[in-house]
Amino acid sequence: MRDANATHLPDPRLVPPSVLGVLRTLRGARKQAWLAGGAVRDLLRIAQGEKLTPPQDFDVATDALPEEVQRIFPRTAPTGIAHGTVTVLADEQHKVEVTTFRGEGPYLDGRRPSSVTFLGDIEGDLARRDFTVNAMAWDPIAGELRDPFGGALDLRRGLLRAVGEPLDRFREDGLRPLRAVRFASTLRLALDRRTERAIPQALDVFSKVAWERVREELSKLLVRGDPPSRGLRLLRRTGLLARIVPELLEGVGFEQNQYHAYDVFRHTLRAVDFAPPDLTVRLAALLHDVGKPRSAQPPGPRGEHTFYKHEFLGEEMAREILLRLRYPNRQTERVALLVREHNWHYLPEWNDATVRRTIARIGPDALPDLWALRRADLQARGRLVAEGLANQQQVEARFEAELHRAAALRVTDLAIGGEEVMAVTGIAPGKRVGEILTGLLDRVLDDPDLNTREALMRLASEMARTPSTGNPQR
């Protein structure tokens, strides 16, 4: 067993008093009690000089059986009792997962162990964990660190290494190959060679993992990656990207044009890095050019491609990809909207009505995300960046000014609603009322002064006498 040097032990003062209270209560009941998992890893990183926010989530490992934990603590919840986990409600802020030392039977389906055996020692429990940096236990009361697999040394060396034989660990749980890439990216650790070489050999097991679990790991990689492009390159190198978002690989080596110094794939990775660490914006950056290879026109005399309406094909592809990954419908639609709207070019000669129509089409609430995506896209081009950003700055100033002036950008902003339309026109509730309201908004976007009750009632009456075309928008 290799323990970290005592001078690098975590500071017990970073452990909340309520969590220390859980450890003391277990020890008072003559039970072992250790902090384990990610909190120990991050506290050790702080002790080694990394500038991190102290962890807030703590897991406790103990030899107490679940029913004993429930007897020892007055407030608990059986959150994972079949696998030995009981959540102790330590105080209003801290819910501490207390898990019995356990060993695991074979993973017959690559997702979960066929059986769980409760153990009496911490080292047997640590041996079942995925990576050495996650296989450490610390007793902040006694000041003792258990590190049987050299996790503290790996942290100092900047290395992510599987516990024991990497392929065995990956075949136990098919999500672990993706977790390896995520941890390497978010913790800024180099993947151990044996660990990385085992990932392509475990892709068949990875393919059994539920999309929801894949989605969560991909989201963490995108938002917490430092930088996320490093994790995305690892996904490609290990074959994982071909199983998650194979559409992105179509951009590898796909050259662009005079506005771009990089192929579609490298440009995409740079855009993700330049995007703010917001999941919706980074998903949009990841997928904003996914439609380019399929929409590319034959190269011209200088070998340059044009990508006519790639944003519309990209919108469809982004929606399909995100639904496959089980992202929520609302987030999927927001990303699809951003992909569709990322590519138009603003001209200063646009009149105010054109600006208002563009705002109405996109939606005022989506503009901050769209501006963030467009800035990231421009910065990632590698050519004509200053010119592009100057244009984008003009866009934002012009749109902001119009947002303050515009009388109505949505049907709900109109001075009248459906009740008034039905009252003045005598039309029964139904589709025609919505068509008239949409038509009224169309008129107000042209002339904001029309957004008064009197003017809109008059216009609604006129529209009711005009046969419906089914599309009041011009």
N, C-alpha and C positions, 0 to 999 in steps of 0.2 A: 504494500500500500504506500502511495506517495501522497503526503499531505503538503498543502501549500505552506510556505514559510510563515511563521507566526506574525511577522511584521505586516503581512498582507491580509490578515484576518479582517472581516468586516467590523464596522463600528456598531456595537449593540444599541447605541442611542438612536440608530436609524430604524429600529424595530418599534412599532407603536406599542404603548403600554398594554393595550387590550390583547395584543397578540402574545406578548410576553406573559400575560396573565393566563392565557390558554396553556402555554408550555408549563408554567408553574403548577397549574391545577392538575395537569396530567401527572407531573412528577410527584405531586403531593399524594396522588392516588397510587403511587409506586409503579408508574408506567413510564416507558421511554417516550421522549418527545424531541423531535428534531424539526427544524425548518428544512424544506427540501424544494428542489425544482428551480424555476426561473428566478424567484426572489433571491435565492442564495447566489446564483450566478451573477445577477445584477449588483447585489451588494458587494460581491467580490470585485467586480469591475470598478466600482466606486473606490474601493480600498486600494486598487492598483492605479488610481489616478484619473480614471475616465470621468468626464463631466456629465453626469446623468441625474435625472430626477429620481429620488429614492422610490423603490417599488411600493405599491399600495395593496397589492394582492399577495397573500401569504398562504402557503400550503404547509400543513404539519403532518409529519409521518410518525406513527406510533405503533407500539405492539398491542395497544388496547383494541379489543374487538369492537365492531360498530355498536353492538348493544351496550357494551361497557361505556363507550363514549356518550351514548344517550343517557345513561344513568348518572354519569359524572357531571354533565353540564345541564343546567335547567332549560336552556333555550337552544334547540337544535332543529335541523330539517334533514330528512333522509334523502339527500339529493342524489346519491349514487350508492345506496347501501348494499346492493348486490355485488358491487366491486369494492366494498369496504370504505366508502366515503360518506361521512356525515358532516354537514355544514353546521359549525358552531356560530351562533349569533352573539359575537363577543361584545359588541356595542352598536350604537346607531350607525357607525361608519364602517365597521369591519366585520365581514363575514369570513370566517376562517374555515377552509376545507381541511378536515382531519381525516386522514386515510390510514387504514391499518397496513403495516408492512405486508407486502404480498408478492407471491410469485405467480407466474401465468403459464397455463398450458399452451399447446401448439395453436397457432393462428391458422385455422383450417380454411378460412375464407379471405385471408389477407386484410381483414378489417378489425376483428376482435378476437380475444383469446377464447378457446373452447372451454376453459375453466380458470378459476382464480383460487389460489391457495394462500391462506394467511400465514405469515411467517413470524418468527420471533426476533429477527435481527435486521438492522438497517441496511447492512451491506448486501444481503440477498435482495432487498427491495431495490437498491440502487442498480443492481446488475440487470434489471429488466428494462431500464430506461434507454432512451434513444442515443443521445450524444454525451460525451464525457463532461461537457460544460453544464449539462443538465442533470448529471448523476453525482451531485454533491449534497451533503447534508451538514447543517451547522447548528450547534447548540449555543445560542448567544448567552445563556446563563452560565454554562461551564466554560465557555470560550473554546469549544472543541469543534474542529472541522473534520468530517469524514470524506475522504476523496480517494476511493480505491482505484479509480481509473485515470487519475492525473488530469482532471478537468481544470484545476487552477493553473497548472503548468501550461495546458493548451491555451487558456485565456491569455497568459503572458506571451505565448508564442504567436498568438493571433491565428489559432488553428481550430477548425471544426472537425471532429473525429468521432466516428461511431463507437459505441461501447462494444467491445469484442469484435466479432466478425461482421463487417458492414452488410454483406448480402443477407446474412441471417436476420439482422435487425430490420432490413427493408422488406424482407419477405414476411415478417411478422405483421407489419402494418404498412399497407401500400401507400399511405399518406407520407410516410417518413422520407422518401426521396424528395418530395416537394418541400417538406419542412427543412431538409438539409439546405436546399437552395435558399429558402426564406431566411433561415438563421444566418447563413453565410453573408447574405445581403444586408440584413438589418443589424447584425452585430459586427459587421466589417471583419469577418473571419475568412481565412483562406480554407477552401475545402481540402481536407486530407486526400492524397492521391488515391489510396485504397478505397476510401469512402466514395469519392467521385466516380471511380471506375465501376463501382457496384451498382450505381443508379441505372445505367442502361440495361443491366441484367435483370432489373426488378420492374421493368415497365409493364410486364404482363400483370403483375400484382397491383401496380398503380392503377391500371385500367378498371379495377374492381371498386375503386373508391367512389363514394357518392359525390355527385357534382357539388353539393352544398359544402362539403368539407374542402374540396378543391378551391371553391370560390373564396372561402374564408382565408386560406393561405395565400392565394393570389392577391387578395385585397391588402393583406398585411405587407406583402412584398412591395406592392405599388406605393402604399402610403408611408411605410417606415423604412423602405430601402434607402441605403446610404452609399451610393445612389441607387435608385431602382433599376437603372440600366444594367448594372452589374448582375443583378439577379436574373434579369431577362436574358442576358447573354448566357448565363449558366443554364437556364432552362433550355435554350436552344442547343447548347453544347452537349447536354446530357440526354437529349431526346424528349424531354418532358414537354417542351413547347409544342411539339408535333402532336402530342396527345391532348393538349389543353386548348390552344388557339392555333391550329395549323395554318389558318388563313394568313397569319402574319409572316409565315415563311415564304410566301409568294413574293414578298418585297425584298428578300435577300438578293443582293447583286442587281436589282432592278434600277438602272440608272434613270435620272430624271431630266432636268433641263438647266438652262442658264441661271435659274433662280436658286438652284440647289447644288451644294457641294458634295452631297452624300446620296447613297442609294436610298430607296424607300425605307428599308429596314433600319439602317443607321439613323436616318432622319427621325423615324418614329421613336427610337430609343432616346435620342437627344431631346425630343419634344417632351417625353415623359419626365426626364430629369429637370427640364426648365419649368414644368408645370408646378404650381403650389401643391403641397401635400394634402390635397383634398381628394377623396376617392372618386367622386363623380368627374372631376376635371382630369384626373390622371387616367381614368378609364377612357375618357374622350380623347386624350392625347394618344393613348395606346392604339386607338381604333380610328383616328381621324383620317388616315390615308389608307385604310385597309382595302378600299375599293380601287385604288390606283392601278395595280397590275392588271386587273380584269377589265378596266375601262380604257387602258392605254391604246392610243392610236399608233399605227406603224411609225417608226422613227423617221424623222426628216433627214435632209442631206447631211446635217451635222450630227446625226445619231441621237437627236433629242426626242424625248417623248412628250406628247401632250395627253392630258387625262381629262377628257371632256365629260363633265357632269359626274366626276368620280365621287363627289360628296353625296349625291343621291343614291348611288349604288352602295357607298359606304354606310349610309344611314340604314339601309336594309340589312347589310351584312352585320353591322354593329348590333342591331336589334336581335338578329338570329343568334349571334355569339353569346350575348349577355343572357338571353332567355335559356340557352343551353346550359350556361353556368349557374342558372337559378338565381340571378340577381332579381331584386324586386321589380315589378312592372313599372313603378313610378321612376325608379332610378334608371331603368333601361330606357324609358321614353325620354328622359332628360338627356342622357348620353347620346341617343339617336338624334335628338334635336341639335345638340352641339356639333355633332359630326356633319349634319346637313348644312349648318349655317357657318361653318368655319372658314369658307373659301371665298366669299364674295369680296369684291374690291370696292372701297368707298371712293367716290369722286366728289371734290368740293362743290361742284355745280349742282349736286342733288338739291332739289327744292325741299321745303319743309314737309310737304305732304309725303314725299318719298321716304323721308326719315321716319315720319310717324307711322307709315305703313310697315316699314321694316321693323320698327319697335313692336308694333301690334302683332306682326307675324311671329316674331321670336318670343315675345312676352317679356315685360320689364323685369320680372323676377329672375329670368335666365341670363340677363345681360352680364352681370359680374362674372359668372362662370364662362360665358362665351368670350369675354375680353381676356380672361386668364388663359384660355385655350389658344386664342389667336396670337397673343404675345409669345407663348411658348413655341407655337408653330413657326413664327417669324424668327425667333432667336435660334431655332434649330436648323434653319436653312443653310447657314454658313456663307451665304452670299446675299448682298443687297439688304443686309439686316437693318442698318440704320434707316434706310429709306422706308422699309416696311414698317418699322416701329414708329417712324414719324407719321406715316399715314394712319396707323392705328391710334396714335395719340389724338389726331384730328377727329377720327371717328368718335372716340369716347367723349371728347369735349362737345362735339355737335349733338350727339345723342343725349348727353346729360342736360344740355340746355333745353332741348326739345321736351325731355321728360318733365321739366319744371313748367313748361308752357302749355303742354298738351292738355286739352279739356277732357278727352276720353280716348283711351287706347284699347279698352275692352268693352263688351256689351254692358257689363255691370257698372261701367263708368257713365253710362248715358243718363240724361236727366229724367227719362221715363223708363218704365219697365213693362213687362208683359201685361200687367193688369190695365195700364193706361192704353196700351195698343189695342187690347180687346174692347175697352170701353169706347174708344173713338172710332173704331172700325166695325164693331159688331161681329168680329171674327171669333169663332169658338176656339177654345184651347187646342193647340196642336202645332204641327210643323210650320204652318204658315206664319204664326206669330214669331217664331224664331227667325224665319227668313226676313221678316220686316225689321226686326231688331238688328240683324246683321247688316241689312241694307242701310239702316240709319247710321250705324257705326261707320260704314263706308263713306257716307256723306260727311260725317263729322271729321273723319280723318282728313278729308279734303279741305274742310272749312270748320275749324273748331268753334267759331262764333255761333254755329247752328245748334250747339249743345245747350239749348234752353227748352223748357217744357212746352212753351207755345210753339216754337219752330218745329220741334220733333213731332208734336201731335198733328200739326198740319202736314208734315212730310209723311207720317204714317198713314194718314187718311188718303193722300195721293197714291201711295204705294199699294194700298189695299184695292184701289180701282184698276191697278195694272196687273195683267195676268202674270202669275208666277212662272219664272223661268227655271226654278229649281236651284239657281245659283245667283244670288243677288250681288255677289262680289264682282267687281270689274276686273 
